[in-house]
Amino acid sequence: MIASIGQKNLETNLQVNLQNLLANRVSLVGIVIILDLILTIVLVTATYHQMELNHVMVVLHKTATNNLNKELDVKVNHRLQNIIDSFNLLISNMNRHAKEQQQSEKSKDELISNVSHDIRTPLTSVIGYLGLIESKNFNDLGQILKYTHIAYKKSLEMQNLVNSLFEFANVQHATSRLKMTKFDMAQMLDQLSADFELEANKRGMEIIVNSHPDKIMMQGDTEKLGRIFNNLIMNALKYGKGATHIWLTAEKKDTEVVVTVANNGKAIPEDSLKHVFDRFYRVEDSRSKKTGGTGLGLAIAQSMVQLHGGTIAVTSNDEKTSFISHFPISKS
């Protein structure tokens, strides 16, 4: 009886041990399988990343050697995508710089062409009339005086062009500085009106000044501001065909002063409005050399307004042409 019980206990213990052993083996096999899966995932991921990296390198090489104008259109994992985005930003900046460089070169070529044309015309006249005097191809002293007078006027045209070019180059230069002082804009417009009153009367025009309020104190470079409004008023006098009035208006609005120079002459053609501030641009009807214009006056005015941190725009219709300038009251 005792032996039977002992044998039964032994069988039970053996069975338990076998079950434990099997359980341990199952756990071990499970761990091995899990580790194998992890290793497989790591290898597959590494292989995929390597394939992605190889693909990116191929695309980068093709772009660098063939077409730097086109950004990369590649979607990859987050870390590689940051590299792609940075490369695309580099391409974008390079392309923008290249376009700016091309535009700068084009502008230089146009400037040289325009200057050459505008100098050649009066210079040809000067040489021609002086040549007539040099060859004694004249009848009397009166004819000599006529030739020299024409040559003198053409020389003044060239001088005016050279001075305008110098002024334009100066305000375009990055180191151009403003001599800021506090002044009354309303008083400046009154003075400008007095300066141009005689010239306006000769052309059958009247200059009218309006300021709101009557005294507008602000900061600015009075010399350059005077040049701005000189150019705008001269533009109205020369090209305001059929005009009877020129209005100089200043108005204080919050933190800025709005100054308008307007005339009731012939409207500027719509297709010319967007070009009036381009250097050497002249509205076709105003190309006559009798005006003595260089095509730089409005470009100089715009540059000087921008130098003050302001803006200038033009509107034109059958009733009125207005050049509207916005200036900060105080430029920091």
C-alpha positions in Angstrom: 0.0 0.0 0.0 2.8 2.4 1.0 4.7 1.4 -2.2 1.7 2.1 -4.3 1.3 5.6 -2.8 5.1 6.4 -3.4 4.9 5.2 -6.9 1.9 7.4 -7.6 3.7 10.5 -6.1 6.7 9.8 -8.2 4.6 9.6 -11.4 2.9 12.9 -10.4 6.2 14.7 -9.8 7.6 13.3 -13.1 4.5 14.6 -14.9 4.8 18.0 -13.4 8.5 18.2 -14.3 7.7 17.2 -17.9 5.0 19.8 -18.1 7.4 22.5 -16.7 10.1 21.5 -19.1 7.7 21.6 -22.0 6.4 25.0 -20.9 10.0 26.3 -20.6 10.8 25.0 -24.1 7.6 26.7 -25.5 8.7 30.0 -23.8 12.2 29.6 -25.2 10.9 28.9 -28.7 8.6 31.9 -28.4 11.5 34.1 -27.4 13.6 32.8 -30.3 10.7 33.4 -32.8 10.2 37.0 -31.4 13.9 37.7 -31.6 14.0 36.3 -35.2 11.1 38.5 -36.1 12.7 41.6 -34.6 16.0 40.8 -36.5 14.1 40.3 -39.7 12.2 43.7 -39.2 15.5 45.4 -38.5 17.2 43.9 -41.6 14.2 44.7 -43.8 14.0 48.3 -42.4 17.8 48.8 -42.9 17.5 47.4 -46.4 14.6 49.7 -47.2 16.4 52.7 -45.8 19.5 51.8 -47.8 17.3 51.5 -50.9 15.7 54.9 -50.1 19.1 56.4 -49.5 20.4 55.0 -52.8 17.4 56.3 -54.7 17.9 59.8 -53.1 21.6 59.8 -54.0 20.7 58.9 -57.6 18.1 61.6 -57.9 20.5 64.2 -56.3 23.2 63.3 -58.7 20.9 63.6 -61.7 19.6 66.9 -60.5 23.1 68.3 -59.7 24.5 67.3 -63.2 21.5 67.9 -65.4 18.8 70.2 -64.1 19.3 72.5 -61.1 16.2 74.4 -62.1 13.9 71.7 -60.9 13.2 70.8 -57.3 13.2 67.1 -56.1 9.9 65.4 -56.1 10.7 62.5 -53.7 8.8 61.2 -50.7 10.9 59.3 -48.2 11.0 58.8 -44.4 11.0 61.8 -42.1 14.8 62.1 -41.6 15.6 61.8 -45.3 12.7 64.1 -46.1 14.4 66.8 -44.1 17.4 66.5 -46.3 15.3 66.6 -49.5 13.4 69.7 -48.2 16.7 71.4 -47.4 18.1 70.6 -50.9 14.9 72.0 -52.5 15.2 75.2 -50.5 18.8 75.5 -51.7 17.7 75.0 -55.3 14.9 77.6 -54.9 17.3 80.2 -53.4 19.9 79.5 -56.2 17.2 79.9 -58.9 15.9 83.1 -57.3 19.4 84.5 -57.2 20.1 83.5 -60.8 16.9 85.3 -61.9 17.8 88.4 -60.0 21.2 88.3 -61.6 19.7 87.9 -65.1 17.3 90.8 -64.4 20.2 92.9 -63.1 22.3 92.2 -66.3 19.2 93.0 -68.4 18.7 96.2 -66.6 22.3 97.2 -67.1 22.1 96.4 -70.8 18.9 98.5 -71.1 20.5 101.3 -69.2 23.6 101.4 -71.4 21.4 101.3 -74.5 19.1 104.1 -73.3 22.0 106.3 -72.2 23.8 105.8 -75.5 20.7 106.7 -77.5 19.8 109.7 -75.4 23.4 111.1 -75.5 24.0 110.2 -79.2 21.0 112.3 -80.4 22.1 115.7 -79.0 25.8 114.9 -79.5 25.2 114.4 -83.2 23.5 117.8 -83.3 26.4 119.5 -81.5 29.0 117.9 -83.7 26.9 118.8 -86.8 26.4 122.5 -86.1 30.0 123.0 -84.8 31.1 121.2 -88.0 29.3 123.8 -90.1 31.1 126.6 -88.2 34.4 124.8 -88.4 34.1 124.4 -92.2 32.9 128.0 -92.5 29.7 126.9 -94.0 27.7 129.9 -92.9 26.5 133.2 -94.4 26.9 135.7 -91.6 27.4 136.2 -87.9 23.7 135.7 -87.3 23.9 132.2 -88.7 26.9 131.4 -86.5 25.0 132.6 -83.4 22.1 130.4 -84.4 24.3 127.3 -84.8 26.2 127.9 -81.5 22.9 128.5 -79.7 21.5 125.1 -80.9 24.8 123.4 -80.0 24.6 125.1 -76.5 21.0 123.9 -75.9 21.9 120.3 -77.0 24.9 120.4 -74.7 22.6 121.4 -71.8 20.4 118.4 -72.6 23.4 116.1 -72.3 24.4 117.8 -69.0 20.9 117.3 -67.7 21.0 113.6 -68.6 24.4 113.1 -66.9 23.2 114.9 -63.8 20.1 112.8 -63.7 22.0 109.6 -64.1 24.4 110.6 -61.3 21.4 111.4 -59.0 19.6 108.1 -59.9 22.8 106.1 -59.3 23.3 107.9 -56.0 19.8 107.1 -54.6 20.0 103.5 -55.8 23.3 103.0 -53.9 23.0 100.9 -50.8 25.0 103.4 -48.8 22.7 106.3 -49.6 21.8 108.2 -46.4 19.0 110.5 -45.3 19.6 113.7 -43.4 16.5 113.6 -41.2 15.1 116.8 -39.8 11.7 117.8 -38.4 9.8 120.1 -40.7 6.3 121.2 -41.8 5.1 119.5 -44.9 2.3 122.1 -45.5 4.9 124.8 -45.5 7.1 122.9 -48.0 4.2 122.6 -50.4 3.5 126.3 -50.1 7.1 127.1 -50.9 7.1 124.7 -53.9 3.9 126.4 -55.2 5.6 129.8 -55.1 8.7 128.4 -56.8 6.7 127.0 -59.8 4.1 129.8 -60.0 5.7 131.7 -62.8 6.3 128.5 -64.9 2.8 127.4 -64.3 1.4 130.8 -65.4 3.4 130.6 -68.6 1.7 127.3 -69.4 -1.8 128.6 -68.5 -1.9 126.6 -65.2 -2.7 127.4 -61.6 -1.2 125.6 -58.6 -3.5 125.1 -55.7 -2.3 123.9 -52.3 -4.4 122.1 -49.7 -3.2 120.8 -46.3 -5.2 118.9 -43.6 -4.5 120.0 -40.9 -2.9 123.4 -41.8 0.4 122.4 -40.1 1.8 118.9 -40.6 5.0 118.2 -38.7 7.0 115.2 -39.7 10.6 113.9 -40.1 12.4 113.6 -43.4 15.3 114.6 -45.6 14.0 118.0 -46.8 16.4 118.2 -49.7 15.4 114.8 -51.1 11.7 115.4 -50.4 12.0 118.7 -52.3 13.5 116.8 -55.2 10.6 114.3 -55.2 8.0 117.0 -55.5 10.1 119.1 -57.9 10.1 116.1 -60.2 6.4 115.4 -59.8 5.4 119.0 -60.4 7.7 119.3 -63.4 6.2 116.1 -64.8 2.7 117.7 -64.4 3.8 120.9 -66.1 5.6 119.2 -69.0 3.2 116.3 -69.7 -0.2 117.4 -68.3 -1.4 118.3 -71.8 -4.4 120.6 -71.7 -4.3 120.9 -67.9 -5.5 124.1 -66.2 -4.7 123.2 -62.6 -2.1 121.4 -60.5 -3.1 120.4 -57.0 -0.6 119.9 -54.2 -2.4 118.1 -51.3 -1.1 116.9 -47.9 -3.1 115.0 -45.4 -2.1 113.5 -42.1 -3.6 110.0 -41.5 -2.7 108.2 -38.3 1.1 107.6 -38.5 1.6 108.7 -42.1 1.4 111.7 -44.3 -0.2 111.3 -47.8 1.0 113.8 -50.4 -0.8 114.0 -53.8 0.4 115.9 -56.9 -2.5 115.9 -59.4 -3.4 117.7 -62.6 -6.5 117.7 -64.9 -4.6 117.2 -68.1 -4.8 114.4 -70.6 -5.0 110.9 -69.0 -2.0 108.6 -69.1 -2.9 105.5 -71.3 -3.8 102.5 -69.1 -1.0 100.3 -70.6 1.5 102.9 -69.7 0.5 103.4 -66.0 2.5 100.4 -64.8 5.7 101.6 -66.5 5.7 105.3 -65.6 8.3 104.7 -62.8 10.6 102.6 -65.0 13.8 104.4 -65.8 14.0 106.0 -69.3 10.3 105.2 -69.9 8.3 108.0 -71.6 4.6 107.8 -72.5 4.6 107.8 -76.3 2.8 111.2 -76.7 5.5 112.9 -74.5 8.6 111.7 -76.4 9.2 115.1 -77.9 12.6 116.4 -77.0 11.0 119.8 -76.6 10.1 118.7 -73.0 13.7 118.2 -72.2 12.9 115.1 -70.2 15.4 112.3 -69.5 12.9 109.6 -68.5 14.5 109.4 -65.1 12.5 112.0 -63.1 9.8 109.6 -61.9 12.3 106.8 -61.3 14.3 109.1 -59.1 11.2 110.3 -57.2 10.2 106.7 -56.5 13.6 105.7 -55.2 13.7 108.7 -52.9 10.2 107.9 -51.6 11.2 104.3 -50.9 14.4 105.6 -49.2 12.0 107.3 -46.7 10.2 104.1 -46.1 7.2 105.2 -48.1 5.3 104.2 -51.3 4.2 106.0 -54.4 1.5 105.1 -56.9 -0.3 106.8 -59.9 -3.9 106.8 -60.9 -5.2 108.4 -64.1 -8.5 109.0 -65.8 -10.1 111.6 -68.0 -10.7 113.9 -65.1 -7.4 113.8 -63.2 -4.0 112.2 -63.0 -2.7 111.8 -59.5 0.7 110.8 -58.1 0.0 109.7 -54.5 2.9 109.3 -52.0 2.7 107.8 -48.5 5.4 108.8 -45.9 5.8 107.7 -42.3 5.6 110.7 -40.0 8.7 109.4 -38.2 11.1 107.0 -39.9 13.0 104.8 -37.4 
